[in-house]
């Protein structure tokens, strides 16, 4: 009995000591539990806020992505025309009243994707605007190797910069493309050409057709003249091409088809966006044009706009079209025209291409 009384007394003392030791901490623990509960509620609220922020961020991302797509599309428009294989064309230098108007197409005046035109033609501003409004492209002609007596800037060429007349165009003369002028105020030939490019850009031309690029390859009167070697000729052409591109336009390599070991024309062709070739079928030169057709396993072929003229004769035109599918020029955009170079054109898709060719320009 005495032992039990002592044990119960010890237990009471022990409990009293426990309450004394830990009883004062319970309110603090209770407060900690409450604080932890509030932290959980806060964290939960933060999670919901973050979830809403993620949704808002995703919505903003979608909007920014749409804005980017729109900006890229608009920027692509700023870059202008992209020459591609398969585009159709019309060689129509003398615009005036005779351009087959976009949207006003008959069987004799097929529409085209690209029009090669002369920017000194009457009404050129309206013509380019009309082409653009119908989704067409305007490539403007500039002779970079000859002097033409009908150009507004003809007086800017000094007489000493002019040489032989062209065999087929006796009113024109080959120019010294390396002419640098005699005084500090004199313009170089390249200065004159760049001014023409500036005008083309202001008119809204999508590309430039530089003609007569082969001064040093022709009977131009510059044999033995240091400023007009074949290498200097290509340097001149390249400077012109780079300036055209700097003004936001595309540039052609035209008729520069020669068998030569002095320069590498195929390598030179890489400076251009497309090519224009005249009468390569008639003179069996299309293989050379195909060779520098600027395509390889990495980059796609660039288009070659190819024209033959009715004046070469019926058999030449018929043979050219009948053999096109298996020819060097099978991928060229081939048309048949007649002189002067304006009005309608024919293609090898005509059921009777010669009949079409004979009718060219009769109503123009």
Secondary structure, 3 states (H helix, E strand, C coil): CHHHHHHHHHHHHHHHHHHHHHHHHHHHHHHHHHHHHHHHHHHHHHHHHHHHHHHHHHHHHHHHHHHHHHHHHHHHHHHCCCCCCCCCEEECCCCCCCCCCCCCCCCCCCCCCEEEECCCCCCHHHHHHHHHHCCCEEEEEEECCEECCCCCCHHHCCHHHEEEECCCCCCCEEECCCCCCCCCCCCCHHHHHHHHHHHHHHHCCCEEEEECCCHHHCCCCCCCCHHHCHHHHHHHHHHHHHHHHHCCCEEEEECCCCCCCCCCHHHHHHHCCEEEEECCCCCCCHHHHHHCCCCCCCCCCCCEEEEEEHHHCHHHHHHHHHCHHHCCCCCCEEEEECCCCCCCCECCCCCCHHHHHHCCCCCC
